[in-house]
Each structure stands twice: as C-alpha cells, then as structure tokens.
Amino acid sequence: MLPKHIRDLCERVRTTAYAIHCYHRHGHRERIYENALAHRLRKLGCQVEQQKVVKVFDEDGTLIGEEQIDLFVDGVLIVETKAARSLVEDHVSQLLGYLKSCRIEHGLLINFGSYRFQCRKYIWSEGFQAPNSETVVL
C-alpha cells in the first residue's frame, strides 16, 4: 500500500490533469499540457519544477549523465507528460528509466493526446534505496 501522502499527491495530480484534459481536449503540443499542469498544481500549493535536470547514476553510484524530466512534484514524484494518440511501451520505458536511474520511487505517465484521458502510476521498487543527499542531487 502506498503511503498516504504519495497516494494523496498522485490523486491530486491525476484529478488536475483530468480537468486539463476536459478543458483543453487533445490536439495541443505536449508543452502546453505540461505548462497547464504545472500552473494548476502550483495554484494548489504543490512545489513543481519543470524540465528539471536530474543526474543519472550507474549502479555503483557513478554519475553517468543528466536527463530532463517534465515535472518533478513535491520532491518525490516524477510526472512525464505525453501528447500522443496512445501510450506505448517506449513511454513506459522512458519513465521507468528515469525512476531507476534517478533513484526516485514514484512516477506518473499522463497522456493528453488521446480522445480518452490516460494516466498510469508506476513504482520503481526493485532494490530501491532512498537516495543519499550526498550522492543524488535533484
């Protein structure tokens, strides 16, 4: 079972994203939905970082590069936004890669591009260890 604060945060992001989908519908570029979601979450009091550059580490803790994640919410949740006809395995792989490499446990994959709203929650927990502030800088 998810901790209550994570469950509540995911529900807040999901309901906010659904409201954006209902208002703006599909057809815009991904960045429009990302901006709308960041704006509305900030209005709700969430800390949101857009296009957050995160460090990616190898299994032994060696820094191997950087990635940009769409949204990083309240320091615990990666949100990857899409504007595609449908979510595909490449989208899932991208989010799971971010979670694993960045050592973040929780992520949402949200697609605004389909007629039907799509939102999926993912947890990276295999061998998950909480990030050490000395080795992982977000």
C-alpha positions as CSV (number, residue, x, y, z in Angstrom):
1,M,0.0,0.0,0.0
2,L,1.3,3.5,-0.9
3,P,2.0,6.0,1.9
4,K,-1.0,8.3,2.3
5,H,1.0,11.4,1.3
6,I,2.1,9.8,-2.0
7,R,-1.4,8.4,-2.6
8,D,-2.9,11.9,-2.0
9,L,-0.3,13.6,-4.2
10,C,-0.9,11.2,-7.1
11,E,-4.7,11.7,-6.8
12,R,-4.2,15.5,-6.8
13,V,-2.1,15.3,-9.9
14,R,-4.4,12.9,-11.6
15,T,-7.6,14.9,-11.0
16,T,-5.9,18.1,-12.0
17,A,-4.6,16.5,-15.2
18,Y,-8.1,15.2,-16.0
19,A,-9.6,18.6,-15.5
20,I,-7.0,20.0,-18.0
21,H,-7.8,17.2,-20.5
22,C,-11.6,18.1,-20.2
23,Y,-10.9,21.8,-20.7
24,H,-8.2,21.8,-23.4
25,R,-9.1,18.4,-25.0
26,H,-6.5,16.7,-27.2
27,G,-4.6,18.4,-30.1
28,H,-2.1,20.6,-28.4
29,R,1.7,20.1,-28.2
30,E,3.0,18.3,-25.1
31,R,4.5,21.5,-23.7
32,I,1.0,23.2,-23.5
33,Y,-0.2,20.4,-21.2
34,E,2.9,20.4,-19.2
35,N,2.6,24.1,-18.6
36,A,-1.1,23.9,-17.7
37,L,-0.4,21.0,-15.2
38,A,2.5,22.9,-13.6
39,H,0.4,26.1,-13.3
40,R,-2.6,24.4,-11.8
41,L,-0.5,22.3,-9.4
42,R,1.3,25.4,-8.2
43,K,-2.1,27.1,-7.6
44,L,-2.9,24.1,-5.4
45,G,0.2,24.7,-3.3
46,C,2.5,22.0,-4.8
47,Q,6.2,22.6,-5.4
48,V,6.6,21.9,-9.1
49,E,9.9,22.0,-11.1
50,Q,9.6,21.9,-14.9
51,Q,12.2,20.4,-17.2
52,K,14.2,19.5,-14.1
53,V,17.7,18.4,-14.9
54,V,18.5,15.3,-12.9
55,K,21.7,13.4,-12.5
56,V,21.7,9.8,-13.6
57,F,23.8,7.3,-11.8
58,D,25.1,3.9,-12.6
59,E,24.6,1.0,-10.2
60,D,27.8,1.8,-8.3
61,G,26.8,5.5,-7.8
62,T,29.0,6.8,-10.6
63,L,27.5,9.8,-12.3
64,I,26.9,8.9,-16.0
65,G,24.9,11.9,-17.3
66,E,21.8,14.0,-17.0
67,E,18.2,13.9,-18.1
68,Q,15.4,16.4,-18.2
69,I,12.2,15.3,-16.6
70,D,8.9,17.1,-17.5
71,L,7.7,17.7,-13.9
72,F,9.1,17.0,-10.5
73,V,6.4,17.4,-7.9
74,D,7.0,18.0,-4.2
75,G,10.4,16.4,-4.4
76,V,9.0,12.9,-4.6
77,L,7.1,12.4,-7.8
78,I,8.2,12.4,-11.5
79,V,5.5,13.2,-13.9
80,E,6.1,12.5,-17.6
81,T,3.5,14.2,-19.9
82,K,2.7,13.0,-23.4
83,A,0.6,14.3,-26.3
84,A,0.3,11.1,-28.3
85,R,-2.5,9.1,-29.8
86,S,-1.8,6.4,-27.3
87,L,0.8,5.4,-24.7
88,V,3.3,2.9,-25.9
89,E,6.0,0.8,-24.3
90,D,8.6,3.4,-25.2
91,H,6.8,5.9,-23.0
92,V,6.7,3.5,-20.1
93,S,10.4,2.6,-20.6
94,Q,11.3,6.2,-20.5
95,L,9.6,6.8,-17.2
96,L,10.9,3.6,-15.6
97,G,14.4,4.5,-16.8
98,Y,14.1,7.9,-15.1
99,L,12.8,6.4,-11.9
100,K,15.5,3.7,-11.7
101,S,18.5,5.9,-12.8
102,C,17.5,8.9,-10.7
103,R,16.6,6.7,-7.7
104,I,13.1,8.1,-7.4
105,E,10.4,5.7,-6.4
106,H,7.1,7.2,-7.7
107,G,6.1,8.3,-11.2
108,L,3.0,9.2,-13.2
109,L,2.8,8.8,-17.0
110,I,0.0,11.1,-18.3
111,N,-1.2,11.3,-21.9
112,F,-3.3,14.3,-23.0
113,G,-3.1,13.5,-26.8
114,S,-5.8,10.8,-26.9
115,Y,-9.5,11.2,-27.1
116,R,-9.6,9.3,-23.8
117,F,-7.5,10.5,-20.9
118,Q,-4.7,8.2,-19.9
119,C,-2.8,8.3,-16.6
120,R,-0.7,5.4,-15.2
121,K,1.1,5.2,-11.9
122,Y,4.5,3.4,-11.7
123,I,6.6,2.5,-8.8
124,W,10.3,1.5,-9.0
125,S,10.9,-0.7,-6.0
126,E,13.3,-3.5,-7.1
127,G,16.2,-3.0,-4.8
128,F,15.0,0.6,-4.2
129,Q,17.1,2.5,-1.7
130,A,16.3,6.0,-0.6
131,P,18.6,8.5,-2.3
132,N,21.5,9.7,-0.2
133,S,21.6,13.5,-0.3
134,E,25.4,13.3,-0.8
135,T,25.2,11.2,-3.9
136,V,21.9,12.2,-5.6
137,V,21.3,15.9,-6.3
138,L,17.9,16.7,-7.7
